[in-house]
């Protein structure tokens, strides 16, 4: 079988990194975040501080999303019907309760729901499968519509990390429901984001505005997740190029000296965004002081799925990848 370079990297990674054991997965899912699903009509944390508005409620509720992904991973390894039944309850509660806001910062954690569905869709009860598929189709088409309506907008959210998270949700949803038309639209949106978000030398526009590697990571992580999802459909997005030759690879190379510890950076020292200053004054962790390379661990573990060049850096930042990585690689 002829493999694309990205698929070769993923296959190589499977031979170099050990996935979590069945025992570890079963131990994880034996401790749900709450006694029952915490579905709420909307999650909202963007632009708010802890204890403001529904920030705390939203953070608590979206722990369900990673739990759903863990249930799917555990079911995939064991085929235990009880795990699938528990996941079905969570999916049904959320799909019946939640109303899409199309705020990608608030909804980015739905990646756990998307992956849980993709891993189990063939085995889910028909009503749950169709209900979730309809939700994910609405998510993808809704975000695409918002992007199309605002292509010429001067607002920075349509080109900064906000848009990267939109691209992620569209791409992952398109792959999860196996919709080739939506995936093609997601690819076009991905390339537009390369054009507007990454400079020719690989610097991310969020760094220019926020003076923070925190936001370089926060913009690259969702684009990498999109590329990983596309890889499952035989696509190779790490080297897709914008008009000036910029790509995910050029951005990863720009960040790498900081991740390797060759360069250091004082975070948010010259940010142009008032909310960054408010968070720093409120003592929110990570909004002042020197950037810690370990914060890029997810970036380079994701990148290593697409190109093994980044595996050594990933391991230096964190010896093992986060559990969610196994939901979006073909390793079994």
Buried (B, 14 or more C-beta within 10 A) or exposed (E): EEEEEBBBBBBBBBEEBEBBEEEEBBEBBEEBBEEEBBBBEBBBBBEBBEEEEBBEBBEBBBBBBBBBBBBBBBBBBBEBEEBBEBBBEBBBBBBEBBEEBBBBBBBBBBBBBBBBBBBBBEBBEEEBBEBBBEBBBEBBBBBBEBBEEBEEEEEBBBBBBBBBBBBBBBBBBBBBBEBEEBBEBBBEBBBBBBBBBBBEEBBBBBBEBBBBBBBBBBBBBBBBBBBBBBBBEEBBBBBBBBEEEBBBBBBBBBBBEBBBEEEEBEBBEEBEBEBBBEBBEEEEEBBBEEBBBEBBBBBBBBBBBBBBBBBEBBBBBBEBBEBBBBBBBEBE
